[in-house]
Amino acid sequence: MATVEKDIRYGKAHPLQSLDVHRSPRDGAGWIIFIHGGAWRDPKITSDVGEPLLSRLLLDLSCNAASLNYRLSPYPNSESTSVDLESTSFNAELAASDSDASFSDSELASSDSEAAFSDSEAAYSDSEIPTSKHKLLIPDSELTSSTLRFATLDLKSVPSHTEALPPNTARHPDHINDVLSALEYLHKKYTLSNYVIIGHSAGATLACQAVEAILAGRNLPLPKVIMGLEGIYDIGGLVKEYGDDYRGFVEGAFGQEEEWPPALDVKGYKGLVVLAQSDQDELLSWRQTEDMKERLQETLGTGGAVRVVKAKGKHDEMLKTQHLADLMVRYIRGVV
């Protein structure tokens, strides 16, 4: 049974520079790294949202896991909040294995017509991609203090020590710098020679940005698998699809349009990329996933592969489904 340690600090600038760790008793176990979403700014979305998914995965996979927090951008009209920050010590070290996973060129789907998916892995052609008019977050004009309460983290096993959180003022590249710092902390302490990185929504953006930073020379090992769950992979395309409803939080995180980073493509990555999207997602259409798939088919390195899988549930509910966990185990088993 895994042991859990909450709110481990990997940075000193802000309390949200923290992570939660699940340690497996199995020698040489690999790692699952989870990065939450929340449009880079929602104070209610923390590392805790990954717990239902990680708990299900760890029942099937005797591996280690970490769920990351990172600094957030301003959330309009938000009130000051508090969170339990004190955590217990944890000194065990992991000797991670160097087992490798590779994928042949034949596994890379080269076109929509050639890609065959079962009912649980259905892909959509451009003409079939549902267009969504739903809003990712409540418009700034409709936000009230009652909608912005931040639930205190549930740390029943940790001594109580409440500290007021400083304001959330992060702006790109603060979010991705925090994720990279968290990975460096984990690598230094446990050795991340064998891991999978998972990101949900804006967390998928950060997962892919982390991989691009490593490919560009950041001194970290590459993950064996990247898993994007209802991800955002092109913020310019996102604003083009949804307009001003989404422009506000994008500008809050990244600044004006000329400062936005280009669409993600993890060029040269030689591992497996799994993109999951749900028909029931009320916040994102299939457009981000389908466009990312097309870019990956052009940019993945030799041995790289991309798979698109069809998940179930609304945007946040998907993380709690057994269906998603079962899909993910299919691609993670044998890797970690």
DRENDO-1510 file (C-alpha; in Angstrom, 1 decimal, always signed):
<recs>
REC; n; res; u; v; w
REC; 1; MET; +0.0; +0.0; +0.0 .
REC; 2; ALA; +1.3; +3.4; -1.0 .
REC; 3; THR; +2.2; +5.9; +1.7 .
REC; 4; VAL; +1.2; +9.5; +1.2 .
REC; 5; GLU; +2.9; +12.8; +2.1 .
REC; 6; LYS; +1.1; +16.1; +1.4 .
REC; 7; ASP; +2.3; +19.6; +0.7 .
REC; 8; ILE; +6.0; +19.0; +0.2 .
REC; 9; ARG; +7.5; +22.3; -0.6 .
REC; 10; TYR; +9.8; +22.4; -3.7 .
REC; 11; GLY; +10.1; +26.2; -3.7 .
REC; 12; LYS; +10.1; +29.1; -1.2 .
REC; 13; ALA; +8.5; +31.9; -3.2 .
REC; 14; HIS; +4.9; +30.8; -2.6 .
REC; 15; PRO; +3.0; +28.2; -0.7 .
REC; 16; LEU; +1.6; +26.8; -3.9 .
REC; 17; GLN; +5.1; +25.6; -4.9 .
REC; 18; SER; +4.2; +22.3; -3.3 .
REC; 19; LEU; +3.4; +18.7; -4.3 .
REC; 20; ASP; +1.9; +15.5; -2.9 .
REC; 21; VAL; +3.7; +12.2; -3.1 .
REC; 22; HIS; +2.4; +8.6; -3.1 .
REC; 23; ARG; +5.3; +6.2; -2.5 .
REC; 24; SER; +5.0; +2.6; -3.6 .
REC; 25; PRO; +6.6; -0.2; -1.5 .
REC; 26; ARG; +7.7; -1.9; -4.7 .
REC; 27; ASP; +11.5; -1.6; -5.4 .
REC; 28; GLY; +12.3; +0.1; -8.7 .
REC; 29; ALA; +8.8; +1.4; -9.2 .
REC; 30; GLY; +8.3; +4.2; -11.8 .
REC; 31; TRP; +6.4; +7.4; -11.4 .
REC; 32; ILE; +3.1; +9.0; -12.5 .
REC; 33; ILE; +3.3; +12.8; -12.4 .
REC; 34; PHE; -0.1; +14.7; -12.5 .
REC; 35; ILE; -0.5; +18.4; -13.3 .
REC; 36; HIS; -3.9; +20.0; -12.6 .
REC; 37; GLY; -5.8; +22.5; -14.7 .
REC; 38; GLY; -8.0; +25.4; -13.7 .
REC; 39; ALA; -7.2; +27.9; -16.5 .
REC; 40; TRP; -3.9; +28.8; -14.8 .
REC; 41; ARG; -5.8; +30.8; -12.1 .
REC; 42; ASP; -8.7; +29.0; -10.3 .
REC; 43; PRO; -7.8; +28.7; -6.6 .
REC; 44; LYS; -10.2; +25.9; -6.1 .
REC; 45; ILE; -8.3; +23.6; -8.5 .
REC; 46; THR; -5.3; +22.2; -6.7 .
REC; 47; SER; -3.2; +19.0; -6.6 .
REC; 48; ASP; -6.2; +17.4; -4.8 .
REC; 49; VAL; -8.2; +17.1; -8.0 .
REC; 50; GLY; -5.8; +14.4; -9.2 .
REC; 51; GLU; -6.4; +12.2; -6.2 .
REC; 52; PRO; -9.4; +10.2; -7.5 .
REC; 53; LEU; -7.6; +9.3; -10.7 .
REC; 54; LEU; -4.3; +8.6; -9.0 .
REC; 55; SER; -6.0; +6.4; -6.4 .
REC; 56; ARG; -7.6; +4.3; -9.2 .
REC; 57; LEU; -4.4; +4.0; -11.1 .
REC; 58; LEU; -2.4; +3.0; -8.1 .
REC; 59; LEU; -4.8; +0.2; -7.4 .
REC; 60; ASP; -3.8; -1.4; -10.7 .
REC; 61; LEU; -0.2; -0.1; -11.0 .
REC; 62; SER; +2.2; -0.6; -8.1 .
REC; 63; CYS; +4.1; +2.6; -8.8 .
REC; 64; ASN; +4.9; +6.0; -7.3 .
REC; 65; ALA; +2.9; +9.2; -8.0 .
REC; 66; ALA; +3.1; +12.9; -7.5 .
REC; 67; SER; +0.5; +15.6; -7.9 .
REC; 68; LEU; +1.9; +19.1; -8.5 .
REC; 69; ASN; +0.7; +22.5; -7.4 .
REC; 70; TYR; +2.1; +25.7; -9.0 .
REC; 71; ARG; +1.7; +29.4; -8.7 .
REC; 72; LEU; -1.5; +30.8; -10.1 .
REC; 73; SER; -2.5; +34.0; -12.0 .
REC; 74; PRO; -4.9; +36.5; -10.5 .
REC; 75; TYR; -8.5; +35.4; -10.2 .
REC; 76; PRO; -10.9; +38.4; -10.4 .
REC; 77; ASN; -12.5; +39.5; -7.2 .
REC; 78; SER; -11.0; +36.6; -5.2 .
REC; 79; GLU; -10.9; +36.9; -1.5 .
REC; 80; SER; -7.9; +36.0; +0.7 .
REC; 81; THR; -7.9; +32.4; +1.6 .
REC; 82; SER; -6.1; +30.0; +3.9 .
REC; 83; VAL; -4.7; +26.6; +3.6 .
REC; 84; ASP; -3.1; +24.0; +5.9 .
REC; 85; LEU; +0.6; +24.2; +5.0 .
REC; 86; GLU; +2.4; +22.0; +7.6 .
REC; 87; SER; +3.5; +18.6; +6.4 .
REC; 88; THR; +5.2; +15.6; +7.9 .
REC; 89; SER; +8.7; +14.6; +7.1 .
REC; 90; PHE; +9.5; +11.8; +4.6 .
REC; 91; ASN; +13.0; +10.4; +4.1 .
REC; 92; ALA; +12.7; +7.3; +2.1 .
REC; 93; GLU; +14.6; +7.2; -1.3 .
REC; 94; LEU; +13.6; +5.5; -4.5 .
REC; 95; ALA; +16.0; +3.6; -6.7 .
REC; 96; ALA; +14.1; +4.0; -10.0 .
REC; 97; SER; +14.7; +1.5; -12.8 .
REC; 98; ASP; +16.0; +2.4; -16.3 .
REC; 99; SER; +13.5; +0.3; -18.1 .
REC; 100; ASP; +12.7; +1.7; -21.5 .
REC; 101; ALA; +9.7; +1.9; -23.8 .
REC; 102; SER; +9.9; +2.4; -27.5 .
REC; 103; PHE; +7.3; +2.7; -30.3 .
REC; 104; SER; +7.8; +1.8; -33.9 .
REC; 105; ASP; +7.0; +4.1; -36.8 .
REC; 106; SER; +4.2; +1.7; -37.8 .
REC; 107; GLU; +2.4; +2.7; -34.6 .
REC; 108; LEU; +2.1; +6.3; -35.6 .
REC; 109; ALA; -1.3; +7.0; -37.2 .
REC; 110; SER; -0.4; +8.9; -40.4 .
REC; 111; SER; -3.9; +10.2; -41.4 .
REC; 112; ASP; -7.5; +10.4; -40.1 .
REC; 113; SER; -8.5; +7.7; -42.7 .
REC; 114; GLU; -5.9; +5.3; -41.5 .
REC; 115; ALA; -6.5; +5.7; -37.8 .
REC; 116; ALA; -8.9; +3.1; -36.4 .
REC; 117; PHE; -10.4; +3.5; -33.0 .
REC; 118; SER; -12.8; +1.3; -31.0 .
REC; 119; ASP; -15.9; +2.8; -29.3 .
REC; 120; SER; -13.7; +3.8; -26.4 .
REC; 121; GLU; -11.0; +5.3; -28.6 .
REC; 122; ALA; -13.1; +7.1; -31.3 .
REC; 123; ALA; -11.6; +9.9; -33.2 .
REC; 124; TYR; -13.4; +12.6; -35.2 .
REC; 125; SER; -12.8; +14.0; -38.6 .
REC; 126; ASP; -12.7; +17.8; -39.0 .
REC; 127; SER; -16.3; +17.8; -40.2 .
REC; 128; GLU; -17.5; +15.9; -37.2 .
REC; 129; ILE; -15.7; +17.9; -34.5 .
REC; 130; PRO; -18.4; +19.2; -32.1 .
REC; 131; THR; -18.2; +23.0; -31.8 .
REC; 132; SER; -18.8; +24.1; -28.2 .
REC; 133; LYS; -20.3; +27.4; -27.1 .
REC; 134; HIS; -19.8; +26.6; -23.4 .
REC; 135; LYS; -17.6; +28.8; -21.2 .
REC; 136; LEU; -14.5; +27.5; -19.5 .
REC; 137; LEU; -15.0; +29.7; -16.5 .
REC; 138; ILE; -17.7; +32.1; -15.2 .
REC; 139; PRO; -17.2; +35.4; -17.1 .
REC; 140; ASP; -15.3; +37.9; -15.0 .
REC; 141; SER; -18.3; +40.2; -14.8 .
REC; 142; GLU; -20.4; +37.5; -13.1 .
REC; 143; LEU; -17.9; +36.5; -10.5 .
REC; 144; THR; -18.9; +37.1; -6.9 .
REC; 145; SER; -17.2; +36.3; -3.6 .
REC; 146; SER; -19.6; +33.4; -3.1 .
REC; 147; THR; -18.3; +31.7; -6.2 .
REC; 148; LEU; -14.7; +32.1; -5.3 .
REC; 149; ARG; -14.4; +30.3; -1.9 .
REC; 150; PHE; -11.3; +28.2; -1.8 .
REC; 151; ALA; -11.8; +24.9; +0.1 .
REC; 152; THR; -9.1; +24.2; +2.6 .
REC; 153; LEU; -7.1; +21.1; +1.7 .
REC; 154; ASP; -8.1; +18.0; +3.6 .
REC; 155; LEU; -5.0; +17.1; +5.5 .
REC; 156; LYS; -6.5; +15.0; +8.4 .
REC; 157; SER; -3.2; +13.3; +9.1 .
REC; 158; VAL; -1.1; +16.5; +9.3 .
REC; 159; PRO; -0.8; +18.8; +12.3 .
REC; 160; SER; -2.9; +21.9; +11.9 .
REC; 161; HIS; -1.0; +25.1; +10.9 .
REC; 162; THR; -3.0; +27.7; +9.1 .
REC; 163; GLU; -1.3; +30.4; +7.1 .
REC; 164; ALA; -2.8; +33.1; +4.9 .
REC; 165; LEU; -1.9; +32.6; +1.2 .
REC; 166; PRO; -0.2; +35.5; -0.5 .
REC; 167; PRO; -1.9; +36.9; -3.6 .
REC; 168; ASN; -1.8; +34.9; -6.8 .
REC; 169; THR; +0.1; +37.1; -9.2 .
REC; 170; ALA; +1.9; +34.5; -11.5 .
REC; 171; ARG; +2.3; +35.1; -15.2 .
REC; 172; HIS; +3.9; +33.1; -17.8 .
REC; 173; PRO; +6.5; +31.6; -17.5 .
REC; 174; ASP; +6.0; +31.4; -13.8 .
REC; 175; HIS; +3.6; +28.4; -14.1 .
REC; 176; ILE; +5.9; +26.3; -16.3 .
REC; 177; ASN; +9.0; +27.3; -14.3 .
REC; 178; ASP; +7.3; +25.9; -11.2 .
REC; 179; VAL; +6.4; +22.6; -12.9 .
REC; 180; LEU; +10.0; +22.3; -14.0 .
REC; 181; SER; +11.2; +23.1; -10.5 .
REC; 182; ALA; +8.9; +20.4; -9.1 .
REC; 183; LEU; +10.3; +17.8; -11.6 .
REC; 184; GLU; +13.8; +18.8; -10.7 .
REC; 185; TYR; +13.0; +18.3; -7.0 .
REC; 186; LEU; +11.5; +14.9; -7.6 .
REC; 187; HIS; +14.4; +13.9; -9.9 .
REC; 188; LYS; +17.0; +14.9; -7.3 .
REC; 189; LYS; +15.3; +13.2; -4.5 .
REC; 190; TYR; +13.9; +10.1; -6.1 .
REC; 191; THR; +15.5; +9.8; -9.7 .
REC; 192; LEU; +12.8; +10.1; -12.4 .
REC; 193; SER; +14.4; +7.8; -14.9 .
REC; 194; ASN; +11.1; +6.1; -15.6 .
REC; 195; TYR; +8.0; +8.2; -15.5 .
REC; 196; VAL; +4.7; +9.2; -17.2 .
REC; 197; ILE; +3.5; +12.8; -17.2 .
REC; 198; ILE; -0.3; +13.5; -17.1 .
REC; 199; GLY; -1.9; +16.9; -17.5 .
REC; 200; HIS; -5.6; +17.9; -17.4 .
REC; 201; SER; -6.9; +21.0; -19.3 .
REC; 202; ALA; -4.3; +23.8; -18.7 .
REC; 203; GLY; -2.2; +21.1; -16.9 .
REC; 204; ALA; -1.8; +19.4; -20.3 .
REC; 205; THR; -0.4; +22.6; -21.6 .
REC; 206; LEU; +2.1; +22.6; -18.8 .
REC; 207; ALA; +3.0; +18.9; -19.3 .
REC; 208; CYS; +3.8; +19.5; -23.0 .
REC; 209; GLN; +5.7; +22.7; -22.2 .
REC; 210; ALA; +7.8; +20.8; -19.7 .
REC; 211; VAL; +8.6; +18.2; -22.4 .
REC; 212; GLU; +9.5; +20.9; -24.9 .
REC; 213; ALA; +11.8; +22.5; -22.3 .
REC; 214; ILE; +13.6; +19.2; -21.7 .
REC; 215; LEU; +13.9; +18.6; -25.5 .
REC; 216; ALA; +15.4; +22.1; -25.7 .
REC; 217; GLY; +18.1; +21.2; -23.1 .
REC; 218; ARG; +16.6; +21.3; -19.6 .
REC; 219; ASN; +18.6; +18.9; -17.5 .
REC; 220; LEU; +15.8; +16.4; -16.8 .
REC; 221; PRO; +15.0; +12.9; -18.3 .
REC; 222; LEU; +12.1; +12.8; -20.7 .
REC; 223; PRO; +8.9; +11.0; -19.7 .
REC; 224; LYS; +8.2; +7.7; -21.4 .
REC; 225; VAL; +4.5; +8.7; -22.0 .
REC; 226; ILE; +2.7; +12.1; -22.2 .
REC; 227; MET; -1.0; +12.0; -21.5 .
REC; 228; GLY; -3.1; +15.0; -22.2 .
REC; 229; LEU; -6.6; +14.9; -20.8 .
REC; 230; GLU; -9.1; +17.4; -22.3 .
REC; 231; GLY; -6.0; +19.5; -23.0 .
REC; 232; ILE; -5.3; +23.0; -24.2 .
REC; 233; TYR; -2.5; +22.8; -26.7 .
REC; 234; ASP; -2.9; +26.1; -28.7 .
REC; 235; ILE; -4.0; +29.1; -26.7 .
REC; 236; GLY; -4.3; +31.2; -29.8 .
REC; 237; GLY; -6.6; +28.6; -31.3 .
REC; 238; LEU; -8.5; +28.4; -28.1 .
REC; 239; VAL; -9.3; +32.2; -28.1 .
REC; 240; LYS; -10.1; +32.0; -31.8 .
REC; 241; GLU; -12.7; +29.3; -31.2 .
REC; 242; TYR; -14.3; +30.8; -28.0 .
REC; 243; GLY; -13.6; +34.5; -28.3 .
REC; 244; ASP; -13.7; +37.0; -25.4 .
REC; 245; ASP; -15.1; +34.5; -22.9 .
REC; 246; TYR; -11.7; +32.8; -22.9 .
REC; 247; ARG; -9.5; +35.7; -23.8 .
REC; 248; GLY; -9.7; +37.1; -20.2 .
REC; 249; PHE; -8.0; +34.2; -18.5 .
REC; 250; VAL; -5.5; +33.7; -21.3 .
REC; 251; GLU; -4.4; +37.3; -21.1 .
REC; 252; GLY; -4.3; +37.0; -17.3 .
REC; 253; ALA; -1.8; +34.1; -17.6 .
REC; 254; PHE; +0.1; +35.1; -20.7 .
REC; 255; GLY; -0.3; +38.8; -21.3 .
REC; 256; GLN; -1.3; +40.3; -24.7 .
REC; 257; GLU; -1.7; +38.3; -27.8 .
REC; 258; GLU; +1.8; +39.1; -29.2 .
REC; 259; GLU; +3.3; +37.5; -26.0 .
REC; 260; TRP; +1.4; +34.2; -26.3 .
REC; 261; PRO; +3.5; +31.1; -26.9 .
REC; 262; PRO; +3.0; +29.2; -30.2 .
REC; 263; ALA; +1.0; +26.0; -30.5 .
REC; 264; LEU; +2.6; +23.1; -28.8 .
REC; 265; ASP; +4.1; +20.2; -30.9 .
REC; 266; VAL; +6.8; +18.5; -28.7 .
REC; 267; LYS; +8.9; +18.4; -31.8 .
REC; 268; GLY; +11.4; +15.5; -31.8 .
REC; 269; TYR; +9.8; +13.6; -28.8 .
REC; 270; LYS; +10.2; +9.8; -29.4 .
REC; 271; GLY; +7.8; +8.4; -26.8 .
REC; 272; LEU; +4.1; +7.9; -26.8 .
REC; 273; VAL; +1.5; +10.7; -26.6 .
REC; 274; VAL; -2.0; +9.9; -25.6 .
REC; 275; LEU; -4.7; +12.5; -26.0 .
REC; 276; ALA; -8.1; +11.9; -24.3 .
REC; 277; GLN; -11.2; +13.9; -24.9 .
REC; 278; SER; -14.9; +13.4; -24.0 .
REC; 279; ASP; -18.0; +14.2; -26.0 .
REC; 280; GLN; -19.6; +15.3; -22.8 .
REC; 281; ASP; -17.0; +18.0; -22.1 .
REC; 282; GLU; -19.0; +21.2; -21.7 .
REC; 283; LEU; -15.9; +23.4; -21.7 .
REC; 284; LEU; -13.7; +22.2; -24.6 .
REC; 285; SER; -14.6; +20.8; -28.0 .
REC; 286; TRP; -12.5; +18.2; -29.8 .
REC; 287; ARG; -10.8; +20.9; -31.8 .
REC; 288; GLN; -7.7; +21.2; -29.5 .
REC; 289; THR; -7.2; +17.4; -29.4 .
REC; 290; GLU; -7.7; +16.9; -33.2 .
REC; 291; ASP; -5.4; +19.8; -34.1 .
REC; 292; MET; -2.7; +18.6; -31.7 .
REC; 293; LYS; -2.9; +15.1; -33.2 .
REC; 294; GLU; -2.3; +16.5; -36.7 .
REC; 295; ARG; +0.7; +18.5; -35.5 .
REC; 296; LEU; +2.2; +15.5; -33.7 .
REC; 297; GLN; +1.9; +13.4; -36.8 .
REC; 298; GLU; +4.3; +15.8; -38.4 .
REC; 299; THR; +6.7; +16.5; -35.5 .
REC; 300; LEU; +7.2; +13.4; -33.4 .
REC; 301; GLY; +10.7; +11.8; -33.7 .
REC; 302; THR; +11.5; +8.3; -34.9 .
REC; 303; GLY; +9.7; +5.8; -32.7 .
REC; 304; GLY; +7.2; +8.3; -31.5 .
REC; 305; ALA; +3.5; +7.6; -31.6 .
REC; 306; VAL; +0.2; +9.4; -30.9 .
REC; 307; ARG; -3.1; +7.9; -29.8 .
REC; 308; VAL; -6.4; +9.6; -29.5 .
REC; 309; VAL; -8.9; +8.0; -27.0 .
REC; 310; LYS; -12.5; +8.8; -26.3 .
REC; 311; ALA; -13.2; +9.4; -22.6 .
REC; 312; LYS; -16.5; +9.9; -20.8 .
REC; 313; GLY; -17.9; +12.6; -18.5 .
REC; 314; LYS; -17.9; +16.4; -18.2 .
REC; 315; HIS; -14.7; +18.4; -18.1 .
REC; 316; ASP; -14.0; +17.9; -14.4 .
REC; 317; GLU; -16.0; +14.8; -13.8 .
REC; 318; MET; -13.9; +12.8; -16.3 .
REC; 319; LEU; -11.0; +12.6; -13.8 .
REC; 320; LYS; -13.2; +10.7; -11.4 .
REC; 321; THR; -14.3; +7.9; -13.8 .
REC; 322; GLN; -13.1; +4.3; -13.8 .
REC; 323; HIS; -13.4; +4.5; -17.5 .
REC; 324; LEU; -10.6; +7.0; -17.8 .
REC; 325; ALA; -8.4; +5.0; -15.3 .
REC; 326; ASP; -8.9; +1.8; -17.4 .
REC; 327; LEU; -8.0; +3.6; -20.6 .
REC; 328; MET; -4.8; +5.0; -19.0 .
REC; 329; VAL; -3.7; +1.7; -17.5 .
REC; 330; ARG; -3.7; +0.3; -21.0 .
REC; 331; TYR; -0.9; +2.6; -22.0 .
REC; 332; ILE; +0.9; +2.9; -18.7 .
REC; 333; ARG; +1.2; -0.7; -17.7 .
REC; 334; GLY; +4.6; -2.0; -18.3 .
REC; 335; VAL; +6.1; +1.5; -18.4 .
REC; 336; VAL; +6.1; +2.4; -14.7 .
</recs>
